[in-house]
Amino acid sequence: MPERKTYIVEHLDPELGAWSELEYAAIARETERAGGTFVLSSLPEGFRVPEGLLARGPRAFRAESRGVEELYPEEGEGEGEGEGEGERAKGGRGRVCLLDPQADRDLNPDDKALFDTFLFGGILVNGEAKREWRRADRTSELREKGFQGRRLGPVQMTTDTAVRVTRMVVEEQFTLNKIPYVDFPELKFNEHESTEMPFRYVKGDDGQPVMPEGMVDLIKKDADKSIDDLF
């Protein structure tokens, strides 16, 4: 049986925007297909998890109000939770990989044997600039708390792309430089309307950026808004 991997995204905002909901749906669908578990952690009190995520069942998706420090305590701090209530976190904090742009090494296929859980820290969806500042700040906190880090490369990715690339490296055994990418793609809606996306994406078999279902329609519908407003 293939080894089951867990992908944790920290969501710190009390609300869930349309953009993030589509991203999380894509992560959940792809992670379930790969036989893994997708976890949203650090959810604020009163956060409403979309029914589509909950319907996937506890082995495919979990919503957690606890932060990763509680889920994966340092040795001697407590009994962290793993795949279910009352189950000790497999391997503890040392088996958790923090995706960190400041890490001293890139994620590589050999990390499959070293880590069971892959952590994407600090999503606060209040404008892209603030989102990225808070993500960097939270990642720094987690780094200081002993979570081992790996880089995904120098170009900013959407959350679903970061998880997708991580899964391709760890589970499909790609090296980062062998993954086909498209950077800053231009989405053309008609002869007069287009927008450039400020992110790196995985390139699909059709040559187009891989995006969550419904994302292009969301961007087209709100073409008069900035990218920040869609989160």
KEMI-579135 format. One record per residue (C-alpha): chain; residue in one letter; x, y, z; residue number from 1. Coordinates in steps of 0.5 Angstrom, whole numbers, plus 500, padded with zeros to 3 digits. Layout:
 cadena residuo  px  py  pz num
      A       A   X   Y   Z NUM
...
***
This chain:
 cadena residuo  px  py  pz num
      A       M 500 500 500   1
      A       P 503 507 498   2
      A       E 505 511 504   3
      A       R 500 516 506   4
      A       K 502 524 506   5
      A       T 499 529 509   6
      A       Y 499 536 507   7
      A       I 497 542 512   8
      A       V 495 549 510   9
      A       E 494 554 516  10
      A       H 488 559 514  11
      A       L 488 564 519  12
      A       D 483 569 517  13
      A       P 476 568 520  14
      A       E 473 568 513  15
      A       L 474 564 506  16
      A       G 474 568 500  17
      A       A 472 565 493  18
      A       W 479 565 491  19
      A       S 481 561 497  20
      A       E 475 556 497  21
      A       L 477 554 489  22
      A       E 484 553 491  23
      A       Y 482 549 497  24
      A       A 477 545 493  25
      A       A 483 543 488  26
      A       I 488 541 493  27
      A       A 483 537 497  28
      A       R 481 533 490  29
      A       E 488 532 488  30
      A       T 490 530 495  31
      A       E 484 525 495  32
      A       R 486 522 489  33
      A       A 493 521 491  34
      A       G 491 517 497  35
      A       G 493 523 502  36
      A       T 490 527 507  37
      A       F 489 535 506  38
      A       V 488 539 513  39
      A       L 486 546 514  40
      A       S 489 548 521  41
      A       S 489 554 526  42
      A       L 482 555 523  43
      A       P 479 561 527  44
      A       E 473 560 532  45
      A       G 466 561 528  46
      A       F 470 559 521  47
      A       R 465 555 516  48
      A       V 468 550 512  49
      A       P 465 549 506  50
      A       E 460 543 505  51
      A       G 464 540 499  52
      A       L 470 539 503  53
      A       L 467 536 509  54
      A       A 463 531 504  55
      A       R 470 528 503  56
      A       G 471 524 509  57
      A       P 476 525 515  58
      A       R 481 521 511  59
      A       A 481 525 505  60
      A       F 480 532 509  61
      A       R 480 535 516  62
      A       A 479 542 519  63
      A       E 483 543 525  64
      A       S 482 549 530  65
      A       R 489 547 533  66
      A       G 495 550 530  67
      A       V 501 546 528  68
      A       E 505 547 534  69
      A       E 499 543 538  70
      A       L 498 538 533  71
      A       Y 506 536 533  72
      A       P 509 538 539  73
      A       E 516 538 541  74
      A       E 518 532 544  75
      A       G 516 532 552  76
      A       E 511 537 550  77
      A       G 504 533 549  78
      A       E 501 528 545  79
      A       G 500 531 538  80
      A       E 495 528 534  81
      A       G 496 525 527  82
      A       E 490 522 522  83
      A       G 485 522 527  84
      A       E 483 524 534  85
      A       G 487 521 540  86
      A       E 492 518 535  87
      A       R 499 520 536  88
      A       A 502 525 530  89
      A       K 507 520 526  90
      A       G 514 521 528  91
      A       G 512 528 531  92
      A       R 515 535 529  93
      A       G 521 532 526  94
      A       R 517 529 520  95
      A       V 514 535 518  96
      A       C 517 539 512  97
      A       L 515 547 512  98
      A       L 515 550 505  99
      A       D 520 556 507 100
      A       P 523 560 501 101
      A       Q 528 562 506 102
      A       A 530 554 507 103
      A       D 537 552 506 104
      A       R 536 547 501 105
      A       D 530 545 496 106
      A       L 525 540 496 107
      A       N 527 534 493 108
      A       P 525 527 491 109
      A       D 529 524 497 110
      A       D 525 528 502 111
      A       K 519 523 501 112
      A       A 523 518 506 113
      A       L 524 524 511 114
      A       F 517 527 512 115
      A       D 510 525 513 116
      A       T 507 532 513 117
      A       F 508 538 509 118
      A       L 506 545 512 119
      A       F 504 551 508 120
      A       G 504 556 514 121
      A       G 500 562 515 122
      A       I 495 564 510 123
      A       L 491 571 512 124
      A       V 487 573 506 125
      A       N 486 580 506 126
      A       G 490 582 500 127
      A       E 495 579 497 128
      A       A 501 584 499 129
      A       K 498 583 506 130
      A       R 497 575 505 131
      A       E 504 574 503 132
      A       W 507 578 509 133
      A       R 503 575 514 134
      A       R 505 568 511 135
      A       A 512 570 511 136
      A       D 512 572 518 137
      A       R 508 566 520 138
      A       T 513 561 516 139
      A       S 519 565 520 140
      A       E 515 563 527 141
      A       L 515 556 525 142
      A       R 522 556 523 143
      A       E 524 558 530 144
      A       K 520 553 533 145
      A       G 524 547 530 146
      A       F 520 545 523 147
      A       Q 525 543 518 148
      A       G 524 547 512 149
      A       R 525 546 504 150
      A       R 524 551 498 151
      A       L 520 551 492 152
      A       G 524 556 488 153
      A       P 524 563 487 154
      A       V 518 565 484 155
      A       Q 511 566 488 156
      A       M 506 560 487 157
      A       T 499 560 489 158
      A       T 497 556 495 159
      A       D 494 550 490 160
      A       T 500 550 486 161
      A       A 505 550 492 162
      A       V 501 544 494 163
      A       R 501 541 487 164
      A       V 509 542 486 165
      A       T 510 539 493 166
      A       R 506 533 491 167
      A       M 509 532 484 168
      A       V 516 532 488 169
      A       V 515 527 494 170
      A       E 510 523 491 171
      A       E 511 523 483 172
      A       Q 519 524 484 173
      A       F 520 530 480 174
      A       T 526 534 481 175
      A       L 524 542 481 176
      A       N 527 543 475 177
      A       K 524 538 471 178
      A       I 517 540 473 179
      A       P 514 544 467 180
      A       Y 512 551 469 181
      A       V 509 557 466 182
      A       D 510 564 470 183
      A       F 506 570 470 184
      A       P 501 567 464 185
      A       E 496 572 461 186
      A       L 489 570 461 187
      A       K 485 573 455 188
      A       F 478 573 456 189
      A       N 476 577 449 190
      A       E 479 581 444 191
      A       H 480 587 449 192
      A       E 480 584 456 193
      A       S 486 580 459 194
      A       T 490 580 465 195
      A       E 497 577 467 196
      A       M 497 573 473 197
      A       P 503 574 478 198
      A       F 504 567 480 199
      A       R 508 561 477 200
      A       Y 503 555 475 201
      A       V 505 548 473 202
      A       K 504 547 466 203
      A       G 498 542 464 204
      A       D 498 537 458 205
      A       D 495 543 454 206
      A       G 500 548 455 207
      A       Q 496 552 459 208
      A       P 497 553 467 209
      A       V 494 548 471 210
      A       M 488 552 475 211
      A       P 483 550 480 212
      A       E 476 549 477 213
      A       G 472 555 476 214
      A       M 478 560 477 215
      A       V 478 563 470 216
      A       D 471 564 470 217
      A       L 472 567 477 218
      A       I 477 572 475 219
      A       K 473 573 468 220
      A       K 467 575 472 221
      A       D 471 580 476 222
      A       A 476 582 471 223
      A       D 475 590 473 224
      A       K 477 588 480 225
      A       S 484 587 483 226
      A       I 487 580 484 227
      A       D 487 582 492 228
      A       D 480 583 492 229
      A       L 478 576 489 230
      A       F 481 573 496 231
***
